[in-house]
Amino acid sequence: MKINKEMLVGLQPDNYEHPFDKKALDALEDTTGVKVVGDFINKHLVERMYKIQYTGSHLKVTKESYPKIYQYLEFACKILDVRDVPELYIEWGYSINACTVGSEHPIIILQSGLIDLCDDDEIMFIIGHELGHIKSNHMLYHMMAQVFNYVISMIPFGNVISSSLQYALYYWSRMSEFTADRAGLLCCQNKDASVRAFMKMSGMPIKQYDEMHYETFIQQARNFKQLDYDGMNKIIKFISIADDSHPWTVMRAAELLNWIDNGCYDRILRM
Amino acid sequence: MRKLRGFDLADYQHEGDKGTLLDLKKVAVLEKAVDWVVSNAIEKVAEVQQTGNSLFISEAATPELCSLVKEVVDVIDVAQVPQIYSSWRYDIYTQTDGDKNPRISISSGAIDLLDKNEMRFLLGHELGHFKSGHLKYLLLCRYWTILSKYLTGTNLLRIPLMIWSRNADYTADRLGLLACQDINVALRTMIKMAGAPMSSYNELNVPAFIKQAEEFELHKIDFGDKIAEKICNMDNAIPWMVKRAAELLTWYNSGKYEELLMRYGM
């Protein structure tokens, strides 16, 4: 792990927010029904129900149970200036994935595959990504996306507002990942580690972990023609929402590399 | 390891398990209907799926696992040796299908990730469901959509049934413990099921897990029926391992486990 990391005291969400995120968030907040759904979630203790299930099922990371992983968490919070250290849990999973649950007192959940398959700075990248969601106050809307179908079926006339809200919500959700990736990079402060994390996530077989070809992947990311997200075909946009939990990995890498190339990342480090 | 003889459900059943099961049995007409649906529709579907898709574990091919099963059957005094199948799944997962002739399905992940003693706990749990008469109702839960095609208006039953199925796990865990007769083995298996990364298998921290289980408290909240149903839906995917550990530890710490071993162990 790269030891000499800058502590980014005073870091604010707008320092690293991705423009697509901001645009989609504005659109989301203007969409009919978003406040109704938000109030429903808060009133009916949705967060509570989710957290009970997760905390009742998975392993809590503490100084005693997993000291090394707990250290990553503490270090990451210091770097990104996150005052309240969230709780961290590990669930069984053979892929590299993590998520955050809850908006009032969020908890982060890492898959065990992440711990087994990634090195220190790659883990810092992913923990930083999740902390980015928390720091940027994404969590209420993320929860909304997670429980959308249940909630809509329980609000009277729910399906009238649902399709445009659903589109706006899921679309913003994908864009928010770009912002969180930037937080991830600010956390690990190791560009190679973030590229490696993307490569592993996008399909690198374990056998090849020792000889990864960064250049090929970076080239692939730069070539990815659909960089202009606005100019994309509506059909492609729709399909990208139906994708699993994150937008296309290669696209995420492209956006992050862009940000580095623009000099914005360096500027923040020197703040 | 002691072999247990002569003990029955009342000696180890979890309190939450008793309730709904008795209520369901009391409704005689329902009981007949459930029997019919289970044996004619659900069992057939389950049987075809399982025998068609999974790998049959035979004496000839996998003698070690088969003799382990026989040992567990002997230790906790189960009436018959079930058929064992394995299916490809990278996590630790087991499921028993079949009411009168149980077939246990063990994930390949369970076989790869657990050691022999931990496997005893897992087998004890599944055999525990069979021994305790849970299987019919578990099949109902699992294949609910089939039942509701035959019996309309029974949807209200689904919620207590699913809540009961969680309690049935607490009973089965007790038999898992009786099968391996080592609380640390039981807890280690639970830790692995709850999500321990493989790289940590040599240094699993059991006391920290016990602490997490003791601190976990399920607060009672008043829910509308609809929300409760939704939770039960979400419930199927979530393993509740920490809660299960808390329940098992309560039973273990109460002395009842030792008592059972003393009374019925040979």
HADDOCK unambig.tbl for C-alpha pairs under 7 A between the chains (distance, minus, plus):
assign (segid A and resid 53 and name CA) (segid B and resid 238 and name CA) 6.74 0.50 0.50
assign (segid A and resid 53 and name CA) (segid B and resid 240 and name CA) 6.76 0.50 0.50
assign (segid A and resid 56 and name CA) (segid B and resid 216 and name CA) 6.92 0.50 0.50
assign (segid A and resid 56 and name CA) (segid B and resid 240 and name CA) 5.13 0.50 0.50
assign (segid A and resid 56 and name CA) (segid B and resid 241 and name CA) 6.45 0.50 0.50
assign (segid A and resid 56 and name CA) (segid B and resid 242 and name CA) 4.79 0.50 0.50
assign (segid A and resid 56 and name CA) (segid B and resid 243 and name CA) 5.29 0.50 0.50
assign (segid A and resid 57 and name CA) (segid B and resid 194 and name CA) 6.03 0.50 0.50
assign (segid A and resid 57 and name CA) (segid B and resid 238 and name CA) 6.65 0.50 0.50
assign (segid A and resid 57 and name CA) (segid B and resid 239 and name CA) 5.57 0.50 0.50
assign (segid A and resid 57 and name CA) (segid B and resid 240 and name CA) 3.93 0.50 0.50
assign (segid A and resid 57 and name CA) (segid B and resid 241 and name CA) 4.55 0.50 0.50
assign (segid A and resid 57 and name CA) (segid B and resid 242 and name CA) 5.01 0.50 0.50
assign (segid A and resid 57 and name CA) (segid B and resid 243 and name CA) 6.88 0.50 0.50
assign (segid A and resid 58 and name CA) (segid B and resid 194 and name CA) 4.82 0.50 0.50
assign (segid A and resid 58 and name CA) (segid B and resid 195 and name CA) 6.08 0.50 0.50
assign (segid A and resid 58 and name CA) (segid B and resid 241 and name CA) 6.78 0.50 0.50
assign (segid A and resid 58 and name CA) (segid B and resid 242 and name CA) 6.59 0.50 0.50
assign (segid A and resid 59 and name CA) (segid B and resid 194 and name CA) 5.96 0.50 0.50
assign (segid A and resid 59 and name CA) (segid B and resid 195 and name CA) 6.21 0.50 0.50
assign (segid A and resid 60 and name CA) (segid B and resid 212 and name CA) 6.94 0.50 0.50
assign (segid A and resid 64 and name CA) (segid B and resid 208 and name CA) 6.37 0.50 0.50
assign (segid A and resid 65 and name CA) (segid B and resid 205 and name CA) 5.69 0.50 0.50
assign (segid A and resid 65 and name CA) (segid B and resid 208 and name CA) 5.33 0.50 0.50
assign (segid A and resid 90 and name CA) (segid B and resid 195 and name CA) 5.63 0.50 0.50
assign (segid A and resid 90 and name CA) (segid B and resid 196 and name CA) 6.87 0.50 0.50
assign (segid A and resid 91 and name CA) (segid B and resid 194 and name CA) 6.09 0.50 0.50
assign (segid A and resid 91 and name CA) (segid B and resid 195 and name CA) 4.10 0.50 0.50
assign (segid A and resid 92 and name CA) (segid B and resid 194 and name CA) 6.37 0.50 0.50
assign (segid A and resid 92 and name CA) (segid B and resid 195 and name CA) 3.71 0.50 0.50
assign (segid A and resid 92 and name CA) (segid B and resid 196 and name CA) 6.55 0.50 0.50
assign (segid A and resid 112 and name CA) (segid B and resid 195 and name CA) 6.05 0.50 0.50
assign (segid A and resid 112 and name CA) (segid B and resid 196 and name CA) 6.20 0.50 0.50
assign (segid A and resid 112 and name CA) (segid B and resid 197 and name CA) 4.38 0.50 0.50
assign (segid A and resid 113 and name CA) (segid B and resid 197 and name CA) 6.55 0.50 0.50
assign (segid A and resid 115 and name CA) (segid B and resid 197 and name CA) 6.25 0.50 0.50
assign (segid A and resid 116 and name CA) (segid B and resid 197 and name CA) 6.01 0.50 0.50
assign (segid A and resid 116 and name CA) (segid B and resid 198 and name CA) 6.46 0.50 0.50
assign (segid A and resid 116 and name CA) (segid B and resid 199 and name CA) 5.75 0.50 0.50
